[in-house]
Amino acid sequence: MAAKNFSVRQDKQGTYHLQGELSIHELDELKDFLEKSLQGGDEQEIALSLADVGFIDTAALQLLIAFKRWVEPDVKLRIPALSAEVEDILFLCGLKAALL
């Protein structure tokens, strides 16, 4: 089994900080994390910081966008921070508006 290339921690304010790489190889783990982030049942907002993500591919972007569309308008998906690498990829793919 391949090593996990990303990790998640939650700060005191409730923001989830993703770190590492998000690619097609991590989709199952990313999907599991996103589903678990809703388990409390009363969340009105989920904040995901991508400030420490060094790489994201289109498969992971598609999953994040699909998750956002699935939970909204009941739950707002907020991304308060992006790494320069993620911002560049969003710009090149033309997906910044779809995710932010």
PDB file as gemmi writes it, atoms N, CA and C in Angstrom:
CRYST1    1.000    1.000    1.000  90.00  90.00  90.00 P 1                      
ATOM      1  N   MET A   1       0.845  -1.184   0.000  1.00  0.00           N  
ATOM      2  CA  MET A   1       0.000   0.000   0.000  1.00  0.00           C  
ATOM      3  C   MET A   1       0.887   1.243   0.000  1.00  0.00           C  
ATOM      4  N   ALA A   2       0.544   2.230  -0.785  1.00  0.00           N  
ATOM      5  CA  ALA A   2       1.333   3.452  -0.910  1.00  0.00           C  
ATOM      6  C   ALA A   2       1.214   4.304   0.350  1.00  0.00           C  
ATOM      7  N   ALA A   3       2.244   5.079   0.604  1.00  0.00           N  
ATOM      8  CA  ALA A   3       2.240   5.972   1.760  1.00  0.00           C  
ATOM      9  C   ALA A   3       1.272   7.125   1.511  1.00  0.00           C  
ATOM     10  N   LYS A   4       0.659   7.567   2.577  1.00  0.00           N  
ATOM     11  CA  LYS A   4      -0.250   8.706   2.510  1.00  0.00           C  
ATOM     12  C   LYS A   4       0.577   9.967   2.276  1.00  0.00           C  
ATOM     13  N   ASN A   5       0.180  10.756   1.281  1.00  0.00           N  
ATOM     14  CA  ASN A   5       0.946  11.947   0.907  1.00  0.00           C  
ATOM     15  C   ASN A   5       0.361  13.242   1.439  1.00  0.00           C  
ATOM     16  N   PHE A   6      -0.702  13.135   2.256  1.00  0.00           N  
ATOM     17  CA  PHE A   6      -1.240  14.348   2.844  1.00  0.00           C  
ATOM     18  C   PHE A   6      -1.718  14.052   4.259  1.00  0.00           C  
ATOM     19  N   SER A   7      -1.840  15.115   5.026  1.00  0.00           N  
ATOM     20  CA  SER A   7      -2.352  14.982   6.383  1.00  0.00           C  
ATOM     21  C   SER A   7      -3.318  16.133   6.647  1.00  0.00           C  
ATOM     22  N   VAL A   8      -4.099  15.961   7.698  1.00  0.00           N  
ATOM     23  CA  VAL A   8      -5.092  16.975   8.070  1.00  0.00           C  
ATOM     24  C   VAL A   8      -4.998  17.195   9.572  1.00  0.00           C  
ATOM     25  N   ARG A   9      -5.022  18.448   9.963  1.00  0.00           N  
ATOM     26  CA  ARG A   9      -5.142  18.787  11.377  1.00  0.00           C  
ATOM     27  C   ARG A   9      -6.196  19.883  11.507  1.00  0.00           C  
ATOM     28  N   GLN A  10      -6.820  19.943  12.664  1.00  0.00           N  
ATOM     29  CA  GLN A  10      -7.850  20.952  12.894  1.00  0.00           C  
ATOM     30  C   GLN A  10      -7.368  21.883  13.992  1.00  0.00           C  
ATOM     31  N   ASP A  11      -7.487  23.194  13.751  1.00  0.00           N  
ATOM     32  CA  ASP A  11      -7.058  24.154  14.763  1.00  0.00           C  
ATOM     33  C   ASP A  11      -8.200  24.460  15.733  1.00  0.00           C  
ATOM     34  N   LYS A  12      -7.927  25.316  16.715  1.00  0.00           N  
ATOM     35  CA  LYS A  12      -8.917  25.635  17.752  1.00  0.00           C  
ATOM     36  C   LYS A  12     -10.145  26.345  17.204  1.00  0.00           C  
ATOM     37  N   GLN A  13     -10.001  27.012  16.069  1.00  0.00           N  
ATOM     38  CA  GLN A  13     -11.128  27.705  15.457  1.00  0.00           C  
ATOM     39  C   GLN A  13     -11.970  26.764  14.583  1.00  0.00           C  
ATOM     40  N   GLY A  14     -11.512  25.545  14.410  1.00  0.00           N  
ATOM     41  CA  GLY A  14     -12.264  24.566  13.629  1.00  0.00           C  
ATOM     42  C   GLY A  14     -11.825  24.435  12.183  1.00  0.00           C  
ATOM     43  N   THR A  15     -10.853  25.220  11.758  1.00  0.00           N  
ATOM     44  CA  THR A  15     -10.370  25.137  10.382  1.00  0.00           C  
ATOM     45  C   THR A  15      -9.531  23.877  10.203  1.00  0.00           C  
ATOM     46  N   TYR A  16      -9.807  23.160   9.133  1.00  0.00           N  
ATOM     47  CA  TYR A  16      -9.008  21.989   8.785  1.00  0.00           C  
ATOM     48  C   TYR A  16      -7.844  22.455   7.910  1.00  0.00           C  
ATOM     49  N   HIS A  17      -6.634  22.061   8.276  1.00  0.00           N  
ATOM     50  CA  HIS A  17      -5.435  22.427   7.523  1.00  0.00           C  
ATOM     51  C   HIS A  17      -4.923  21.177   6.807  1.00  0.00           C  
ATOM     52  N   LEU A  18      -5.027  21.181   5.487  1.00  0.00           N  
ATOM     53  CA  LEU A  18      -4.516  20.073   4.693  1.00  0.00           C  
ATOM     54  C   LEU A  18      -3.075  20.370   4.335  1.00  0.00           C  
ATOM     55  N   GLN A  19      -2.243  19.340   4.386  1.00  0.00           N  
ATOM     56  CA  GLN A  19      -0.821  19.518   4.113  1.00  0.00           C  
ATOM     57  C   GLN A  19      -0.326  18.370   3.251  1.00  0.00           C  
ATOM     58  N   GLY A  20       0.507  18.688   2.275  1.00  0.00           N  
ATOM     59  CA  GLY A  20       1.101  17.670   1.418  1.00  0.00           C  
ATOM     60  C   GLY A  20       0.598  17.774  -0.002  1.00  0.00           C  
ATOM     61  N   GLU A  21       0.285  16.617  -0.584  1.00  0.00           N  
ATOM     62  CA  GLU A  21      -0.164  16.550  -1.977  1.00  0.00           C  
ATOM     63  C   GLU A  21      -1.549  15.927  -2.050  1.00  0.00           C  
ATOM     64  N   LEU A  22      -2.365  16.489  -2.925  1.00  0.00           N  
ATOM     65  CA  LEU A  22      -3.703  15.952  -3.158  1.00  0.00           C  
ATOM     66  C   LEU A  22      -3.779  15.551  -4.625  1.00  0.00           C  
ATOM     67  N   SER A  23      -3.782  14.254  -4.854  1.00  0.00           N  
ATOM     68  CA  SER A  23      -3.826  13.756  -6.224  1.00  0.00           C  
ATOM     69  C   SER A  23      -4.796  12.587  -6.303  1.00  0.00           C  
ATOM     70  N   ILE A  24      -4.904  12.031  -7.473  1.00  0.00           N  
ATOM     71  CA  ILE A  24      -5.788  10.899  -7.699  1.00  0.00           C  
ATOM     72  C   ILE A  24      -5.460   9.739  -6.744  1.00  0.00           C  
ATOM     73  N   HIS A  25      -4.229   9.656  -6.308  1.00  0.00           N  
ATOM     74  CA  HIS A  25      -3.804   8.578  -5.412  1.00  0.00           C  
ATOM     75  C   HIS A  25      -4.351   8.746  -3.996  1.00  0.00           C  
ATOM     76  N   GLU A  26      -4.740   9.953  -3.636  1.00  0.00           N  
ATOM     77  CA  GLU A  26      -5.279  10.232  -2.300  1.00  0.00           C  
ATOM     78  C   GLU A  26      -6.791  10.448  -2.294  1.00  0.00           C  
ATOM     79  N   LEU A  27      -7.463  10.211  -3.415  1.00  0.00           N  
ATOM     80  CA  LEU A  27      -8.886  10.525  -3.504  1.00  0.00           C  
ATOM     81  C   LEU A  27      -9.739   9.791  -2.476  1.00  0.00           C  
ATOM     82  N   ASP A  28      -9.486   8.518  -2.257  1.00  0.00           N  
ATOM     83  CA  ASP A  28     -10.290   7.775  -1.284  1.00  0.00           C  
ATOM     84  C   ASP A  28     -10.137   8.368   0.113  1.00  0.00           C  
ATOM     85  N   GLU A  29      -8.913   8.680   0.489  1.00  0.00           N  
ATOM     86  CA  GLU A  29      -8.678   9.267   1.806  1.00  0.00           C  
ATOM     87  C   GLU A  29      -9.258  10.674   1.904  1.00  0.00           C  
ATOM     88  N   LEU A  30      -9.134  11.461   0.844  1.00  0.00           N  
ATOM     89  CA  LEU A  30      -9.702  12.807   0.834  1.00  0.00           C  
ATOM     90  C   LEU A  30     -11.224  12.734   0.925  1.00  0.00           C  
ATOM     91  N   LYS A  31     -11.825  11.832   0.182  1.00  0.00           N  
ATOM     92  CA  LYS A  31     -13.288  11.659   0.232  1.00  0.00           C  
ATOM     93  C   LYS A  31     -13.734  11.238   1.627  1.00  0.00           C  
ATOM     94  N   ASP A  32     -13.032  10.292   2.235  1.00  0.00           N  
ATOM     95  CA  ASP A  32     -13.359   9.861   3.599  1.00  0.00           C  
ATOM     96  C   ASP A  32     -13.274  11.028   4.573  1.00  0.00           C  
ATOM     97  N   PHE A  33     -12.219  11.834   4.462  1.00  0.00           N  
ATOM     98  CA  PHE A  33     -12.069  12.993   5.339  1.00  0.00           C  
ATOM     99  C   PHE A  33     -13.236  13.967   5.150  1.00  0.00           C  
ATOM    100  N   LEU A  34     -13.580  14.270   3.899  1.00  0.00           N  
ATOM    101  CA  LEU A  34     -14.664  15.218   3.641  1.00  0.00           C  
ATOM    102  C   LEU A  34     -15.983  14.716   4.223  1.00  0.00           C  
ATOM    103  N   GLU A  35     -16.262  13.435   4.047  1.00  0.00           N  
ATOM    104  CA  GLU A  35     -17.490  12.873   4.610  1.00  0.00           C  
ATOM    105  C   GLU A  35     -17.489  12.945   6.134  1.00  0.00           C  
ATOM    106  N   LYS A  36     -16.358  12.662   6.762  1.00  0.00           N  
ATOM    107  CA  LYS A  36     -16.257  12.715   8.225  1.00  0.00           C  
ATOM    108  C   LYS A  36     -16.398  14.143   8.738  1.00  0.00           C  
ATOM    109  N   SER A  37     -16.013  15.129   7.939  1.00  0.00           N  
ATOM    110  CA  SER A  37     -16.128  16.522   8.371  1.00  0.00           C  
ATOM    111  C   SER A  37     -17.579  16.935   8.559  1.00  0.00           C  
ATOM    112  N   LEU A  38     -18.503  16.163   8.006  1.00  0.00           N  
ATOM    113  CA  LEU A  38     -19.934  16.448   8.132  1.00  0.00           C  
ATOM    114  C   LEU A  38     -20.605  15.657   9.249  1.00  0.00           C  
ATOM    115  N   GLN A  39     -19.896  14.781   9.913  1.00  0.00           N  
ATOM    116  CA  GLN A  39     -20.516  13.864  10.852  1.00  0.00           C  
ATOM    117  C   GLN A  39     -21.148  14.519  12.065  1.00  0.00           C  
ATOM    118  N   GLY A  40     -20.719  15.697  12.443  1.00  0.00           N  
ATOM    119  CA  GLY A  40     -21.325  16.368  13.587  1.00  0.00           C  
ATOM    120  C   GLY A  40     -22.788  16.680  13.349  1.00  0.00           C  
ATOM    121  N   GLY A  41     -23.150  16.874  12.081  1.00  0.00           N  
ATOM    122  CA  GLY A  41     -24.535  17.086  11.717  1.00  0.00           C  
ATOM    123  C   GLY A  41     -25.031  18.511  11.833  1.00  0.00           C  
ATOM    124  N   ASP A  42     -24.393  19.350  12.643  1.00  0.00           N  
ATOM    125  CA  ASP A  42     -24.890  20.714  12.814  1.00  0.00           C  
ATOM    126  C   ASP A  42     -23.937  21.765  12.252  1.00  0.00           C  
ATOM    127  N   GLU A  43     -22.969  21.333  11.429  1.00  0.00           N  
ATOM    128  CA  GLU A  43     -22.032  22.278  10.837  1.00  0.00           C  
ATOM    129  C   GLU A  43     -22.760  23.193   9.857  1.00  0.00           C  
ATOM    130  N   GLN A  44     -22.449  24.460   9.953  1.00  0.00           N  
ATOM    131  CA  GLN A  44     -22.983  25.421   9.002  1.00  0.00           C  
ATOM    132  C   GLN A  44     -21.895  25.849   8.027  1.00  0.00           C  
ATOM    133  N   GLU A  45     -20.645  25.561   8.427  1.00  0.00           N  
ATOM    134  CA  GLU A  45     -19.518  25.934   7.584  1.00  0.00           C  
ATOM    135  C   GLU A  45     -18.369  24.950   7.829  1.00  0.00           C  
ATOM    136  N   ILE A  46     -17.684  24.610   6.763  1.00  0.00           N  
ATOM    137  CA  ILE A  46     -16.464  23.815   6.846  1.00  0.00           C  
ATOM    138  C   ILE A  46     -15.365  24.654   6.214  1.00  0.00           C  
ATOM    139  N   ALA A  47     -14.320  24.916   6.986  1.00  0.00           N  
ATOM    140  CA  ALA A  47     -13.199  25.707   6.491  1.00  0.00           C  
ATOM    141  C   ALA A  47     -12.020  24.778   6.224  1.00  0.00           C  
ATOM    142  N   LEU A  48     -11.519  24.815   4.992  1.00  0.00           N  
ATOM    143  CA  LEU A  48     -10.376  24.002   4.571  1.00  0.00           C  
ATOM    144  C   LEU A  48      -9.251  24.926   4.129  1.00  0.00           C  
ATOM    145  N   SER A  49      -8.168  24.930   4.862  1.00  0.00           N  
ATOM    146  CA  SER A  49      -7.004  25.697   4.441  1.00  0.00           C  
ATOM    147  C   SER A  49      -6.138  24.821   3.543  1.00  0.00           C  
ATOM    148  N   LEU A  50      -5.808  25.342   2.379  1.00  0.00           N  
ATOM    149  CA  LEU A  50      -4.921  24.653   1.449  1.00  0.00           C  
ATOM    150  C   LEU A  50      -3.567  25.363   1.375  1.00  0.00           C  
ATOM    151  N   ALA A  51      -3.242  26.123   2.407  1.00  0.00           N  
ATOM    152  CA  ALA A  51      -1.998  26.899   2.431  1.00  0.00           C  
ATOM    153  C   ALA A  51      -0.759  26.013   2.430  1.00  0.00           C  
ATOM    154  N   ASP A  52      -0.878  24.787   2.932  1.00  0.00           N  
ATOM    155  CA  ASP A  52       0.273  23.889   3.012  1.00  0.00           C  
ATOM    156  C   ASP A  52       0.185  22.737   2.018  1.00  0.00           C  
ATOM    157  N   VAL A  53      -0.625  22.915   0.986  1.00  0.00           N  
ATOM    158  CA  VAL A  53      -0.736  21.896  -0.065  1.00  0.00           C  
ATOM    159  C   VAL A  53       0.212  22.289  -1.190  1.00  0.00           C  
ATOM    160  N   GLY A  54       1.179  21.420  -1.463  1.00  0.00           N  
ATOM    161  CA  GLY A  54       2.193  21.721  -2.473  1.00  0.00           C  
ATOM    162  C   GLY A  54       1.788  21.339  -3.882  1.00  0.00           C  
ATOM    163  N   PHE A  55       0.776  20.468  -3.996  1.00  0.00           N  
ATOM    164  CA  PHE A  55       0.328  20.015  -5.312  1.00  0.00           C  
ATOM    165  C   PHE A  55      -1.108  19.547  -5.197  1.00  0.00           C  
ATOM    166  N   ILE A  56      -1.892  19.859  -6.214  1.00  0.00           N  
ATOM    167  CA  ILE A  56      -3.249  19.348  -6.313  1.00  0.00           C  
ATOM    168  C   ILE A  56      -3.516  19.067  -7.781  1.00  0.00           C  
ATOM    169  N   ASP A  57      -4.055  17.903  -8.094  1.00  0.00           N  
ATOM    170  CA  ASP A  57      -4.349  17.593  -9.493  1.00  0.00           C  
ATOM    171  C   ASP A  57      -5.838  17.783  -9.774  1.00  0.00           C  
ATOM    172  N   THR A  58      -6.208  17.621 -11.036  1.00  0.00           N  
ATOM    173  CA  THR A  58      -7.594  17.882 -11.425  1.00  0.00           C  
ATOM    174  C   THR A  58      -8.574  16.909 -10.778  1.00  0.00           C  
ATOM    175  N   ALA A  59      -8.146  15.689 -10.494  1.00  0.00           N  
ATOM    176  CA  ALA A  59      -9.038  14.732  -9.833  1.00  0.00           C  
ATOM    177  C   ALA A  59      -9.407  15.222  -8.438  1.00  0.00           C  
ATOM    178  N   ALA A  60      -8.427  15.709  -7.684  1.00  0.00           N  
ATOM    179  CA  ALA A  60      -8.697  16.227  -6.338  1.00  0.00           C  
ATOM    180  C   ALA A  60      -9.517  17.514  -6.411  1.00  0.00           C  
ATOM    181  N   LEU A  61      -9.230  18.359  -7.395  1.00  0.00           N  
ATOM    182  CA  LEU A  61     -10.032  19.573  -7.577  1.00  0.00           C  
ATOM    183  C   LEU A  61     -11.485  19.222  -7.883  1.00  0.00           C  
ATOM    184  N   GLN A  62     -11.690  18.251  -8.750  1.00  0.00           N  
ATOM    185  CA  GLN A  62     -13.051  17.829  -9.081  1.00  0.00           C  
ATOM    186  C   GLN A  62     -13.778  17.318  -7.853  1.00  0.00           C  
ATOM    187  N   LEU A  63     -13.086  16.559  -7.008  1.00  0.00           N  
ATOM    188  CA  LEU A  63     -13.706  16.059  -5.792  1.00  0.00           C  
ATOM    189  C   LEU A  63     -14.092  17.206  -4.860  1.00  0.00           C  
ATOM    190  N   LEU A  64     -13.217  18.178  -4.677  1.00  0.00           N  
ATOM    191  CA  LEU A  64     -13.537  19.322  -3.816  1.00  0.00           C  
ATOM    192  C   LEU A  64     -14.711  20.129  -4.364  1.00  0.00           C  
ATOM    193  N   ILE A  65     -14.740  20.336  -5.672  1.00  0.00           N  
ATOM    194  CA  ILE A  65     -15.841  21.086  -6.285  1.00  0.00           C  
ATOM    195  C   ILE A  65     -17.149  20.303  -6.172  1.00  0.00           C  
ATOM    196  N   ALA A  66     -17.108  19.006  -6.405  1.00  0.00           N  
ATOM    197  CA  ALA A  66     -18.306  18.173  -6.273  1.00  0.00           C  
ATOM    198  C   ALA A  66     -18.804  18.184  -4.832  1.00  0.00           C  
ATOM    199  N   PHE A  67     -17.888  18.104  -3.873  1.00  0.00           N  
ATOM    200  CA  PHE A  67     -18.267  18.153  -2.457  1.00  0.00           C  
ATOM    201  C   PHE A  67     -18.928  19.486  -2.136  1.00  0.00           C  
ATOM    202  N   LYS A  68     -18.346  20.568  -2.623  1.00  0.00           N  
ATOM    203  CA  LYS A  68     -18.914  21.901  -2.382  1.00  0.00           C  
ATOM    204  C   LYS A  68     -20.332  21.986  -2.938  1.00  0.00           C  
ATOM    205  N   ARG A  69     -20.531  21.510  -4.139  1.00  0.00           N  
ATOM    206  CA  ARG A  69     -21.866  21.552  -4.752  1.00  0.00           C  
ATOM    207  C   ARG A  69     -22.855  20.660  -4.018  1.00  0.00           C  
ATOM    208  N   TRP A  70     -22.360  19.551  -3.464  1.00  0.00           N  
ATOM    209  CA  TRP A  70     -23.219  18.613  -2.764  1.00  0.00           C  
ATOM    210  C   TRP A  70     -23.701  19.165  -1.426  1.00  0.00           C  
ATOM    211  N   VAL A  71     -22.813  19.846  -0.670  1.00  0.00           N  
ATOM    212  CA  VAL A  71     -23.190  20.322   0.666  1.00  0.00           C  
ATOM    213  C   VAL A  71     -23.889  21.670   0.665  1.00  0.00           C  
ATOM    214  N   GLU A  72     -23.615  22.510  -0.321  1.00  0.00           N  
ATOM    215  CA  GLU A  72     -24.236  23.831  -0.346  1.00  0.00           C  
ATOM    216  C   GLU A  72     -25.640  23.738  -0.914  1.00  0.00           C  
ATOM    217  N   PRO A  73     -26.594  24.497  -0.449  1.00  0.00           N  
ATOM    218  CA  PRO A  73     -26.468  25.669   0.421  1.00  0.00           C  
ATOM    219  C   PRO A  73     -26.548  25.363   1.916  1.00  0.00           C  
ATOM    220  N   ASP A  74     -26.759  24.114   2.303  1.00  0.00           N  
ATOM    221  CA  ASP A  74     -26.897  23.790   3.722  1.00  0.00           C  
ATOM    222  C   ASP A  74     -25.620  24.046   4.514  1.00  0.00           C  
ATOM    223  N   VAL A  75     -24.491  23.705   3.943  1.00  0.00           N  
ATOM    224  CA  VAL A  75     -23.194  23.884   4.592  1.00  0.00           C  
ATOM    225  C   VAL A  75     -22.299  24.662   3.635  1.00  0.00           C  
ATOM    226  N   LYS A  76     -21.695  25.725   4.139  1.00  0.00           N  
ATOM    227  CA  LYS A  76     -20.793  26.517   3.302  1.00  0.00           C  
ATOM    228  C   LYS A  76     -19.388  25.933   3.389  1.00  0.00           C  
ATOM    229  N   LEU A  77     -18.792  25.665   2.243  1.00  0.00           N  
ATOM    230  CA  LEU A  77     -17.388  25.247   2.179  1.00  0.00           C  
ATOM    231  C   LEU A  77     -16.564  26.497   1.936  1.00  0.00           C  
ATOM    232  N   ARG A  78     -15.720  26.812   2.905  1.00  0.00           N  
ATOM    233  CA  ARG A  78     -14.886  28.017   2.824  1.00  0.00           C  
ATOM    234  C   ARG A  78     -13.424  27.599   2.771  1.00  0.00           C  
ATOM    235  N   ILE A  79     -12.677  28.240   1.885  1.00  0.00           N  
ATOM    236  CA  ILE A  79     -11.238  27.978   1.762  1.00  0.00           C  
ATOM    237  C   ILE A  79     -10.525  29.297   2.059  1.00  0.00           C  
ATOM    238  N   PRO A  80     -10.089  29.458   3.325  1.00  0.00           N  
ATOM    239  CA  PRO A  80      -9.518  30.741   3.729  1.00  0.00           C  
ATOM    240  C   PRO A  80      -8.099  31.002   3.233  1.00  0.00           C  
ATOM    241  N   ALA A  81      -7.376  29.943   2.824  1.00  0.00           N  
ATOM    242  CA  ALA A  81      -5.987  30.148   2.403  1.00  0.00           C  
ATOM    243  C   ALA A  81      -5.587  29.116   1.363  1.00  0.00           C  
ATOM    244  N   LEU A  82      -4.806  29.579   0.396  1.00  0.00           N  
ATOM    245  CA  LEU A  82      -4.271  28.719  -0.665  1.00  0.00           C  
ATOM    246  C   LEU A  82      -2.760  28.879  -0.729  1.00  0.00           C  
ATOM    247  N   SER A  83      -2.079  27.803  -1.041  1.00  0.00           N  
ATOM    248  CA  SER A  83      -0.648  27.934  -1.323  1.00  0.00           C  
ATOM    249  C   SER A  83      -0.501  28.560  -2.708  1.00  0.00           C  
ATOM    250  N   ALA A  84       0.668  29.090  -2.993  1.00  0.00           N  
ATOM    251  CA  ALA A  84       0.927  29.675  -4.317  1.00  0.00           C  
ATOM    252  C   ALA A  84       0.771  28.616  -5.400  1.00  0.00           C  
ATOM    253  N   GLU A  85       1.185  27.380  -5.109  1.00  0.00           N  
ATOM    254  CA  GLU A  85       1.085  26.294  -6.092  1.00  0.00           C  
ATOM    255  C   GLU A  85      -0.379  25.986  -6.415  1.00  0.00           C  
ATOM    256  N   VAL A  86      -1.215  25.911  -5.385  1.00  0.00           N  
ATOM    257  CA  VAL A  86      -2.636  25.619  -5.610  1.00  0.00           C  
ATOM    258  C   VAL A  86      -3.302  26.779  -6.345  1.00  0.00           C  
ATOM    259  N   GLU A  87      -2.959  27.988  -5.968  1.00  0.00           N  
ATOM    260  CA  GLU A  87      -3.535  29.149  -6.648  1.00  0.00           C  
ATOM    261  C   GLU A  87      -3.167  29.160  -8.132  1.00  0.00           C  
ATOM    262  N   ASP A  88      -1.918  28.833  -8.454  1.00  0.00           N  
ATOM    263  CA  ASP A  88      -1.486  28.760  -9.853  1.00  0.00           C  
ATOM    264  C   ASP A  88      -2.267  27.693 -10.617  1.00  0.00           C  
ATOM    265  N   ILE A  89      -2.443  26.523 -10.002  1.00  0.00           N  
ATOM    266  CA  ILE A  89      -3.168  25.437 -10.663  1.00  0.00           C  
ATOM    267  C   ILE A  89      -4.631  25.815 -10.877  1.00  0.00           C  
ATOM    268  N   LEU A  90      -5.250  26.441  -9.884  1.00  0.00           N  
ATOM    269  CA  LEU A  90      -6.637  26.891 -10.050  1.00  0.00           C  
ATOM    270  C   LEU A  90      -6.750  27.894 -11.188  1.00  0.00           C  
ATOM    271  N   PHE A  91      -5.788  28.806 -11.272  1.00  0.00           N  
ATOM    272  CA  PHE A  91      -5.795  29.807 -12.330  1.00  0.00           C  
ATOM    273  C   PHE A  91      -5.636  29.129 -13.701  1.00  0.00           C  
ATOM    274  N   LEU A  92      -4.670  28.223 -13.802  1.00  0.00           N  
ATOM    275  CA  LEU A  92      -4.418  27.559 -15.087  1.00  0.00           C  
ATOM    276  C   LEU A  92      -5.619  26.707 -15.535  1.00  0.00           C  
ATOM    277  N   CYS A  93      -6.300  26.098 -14.587  1.00  0.00           N  
ATOM    278  CA  CYS A  93      -7.466  25.264 -14.909  1.00  0.00           C  
ATOM    279  C   CYS A  93      -8.746  26.071 -15.072  1.00  0.00           C  
ATOM    280  N   GLY A  94      -8.708  27.335 -14.680  1.00  0.00           N  
ATOM    281  CA  GLY A  94      -9.904  28.165 -14.742  1.00  0.00           C  
ATOM    282  C   GLY A  94     -10.962  27.747 -13.723  1.00  0.00           C  
ATOM    283  N   LEU A  95     -10.522  27.199 -12.582  1.00  0.00           N  
ATOM    284  CA  LEU A  95     -11.470  26.668 -11.604  1.00  0.00           C  
ATOM    285  C   LEU A  95     -11.522  27.478 -10.298  1.00  0.00           C  
ATOM    286  N   LYS A  96     -10.851  28.589 -10.243  1.00  0.00           N  
ATOM    287  CA  LYS A  96     -10.816  29.364  -9.008  1.00  0.00           C  
ATOM    288  C   LYS A  96     -12.222  29.785  -8.580  1.00  0.00           C  
ATOM    289  N   ALA A  97     -13.000  30.268  -9.510  1.00  0.00           N  
ATOM    290  CA  ALA A  97     -14.359  30.719  -9.173  1.00  0.00           C  
ATOM    291  C   ALA A  97     -15.257  29.559  -8.745  1.00  0.00           C  
ATOM    292  N   ALA A  98     -15.023  28.372  -9.293  1.00  0.00           N  
ATOM    293  CA  ALA A  98     -15.846  27.221  -8.947  1.00  0.00           C  
ATOM    294  C   ALA A  98     -15.563  26.721  -7.541  1.00  0.00           C  
ATOM    295  N   LEU A  99     -14.356  26.928  -7.052  1.00  0.00           N  
ATOM    296  CA  LEU A  99     -13.980  26.407  -5.742  1.00  0.00           C  
ATOM    297  C   LEU A  99     -14.073  27.460  -4.646  1.00  0.00           C  
ATOM    298  N   LEU A 100     -13.773  28.698  -4.979  1.00  0.00           N  
ATOM    299  CA  LEU A 100     -13.751  29.734  -3.939  1.00  0.00           C  
ATOM    300  C   LEU A 100     -15.016  30.524  -3.864  1.00  0.00           C  
TER     301      LEU A 100                                                      
END                                                                             
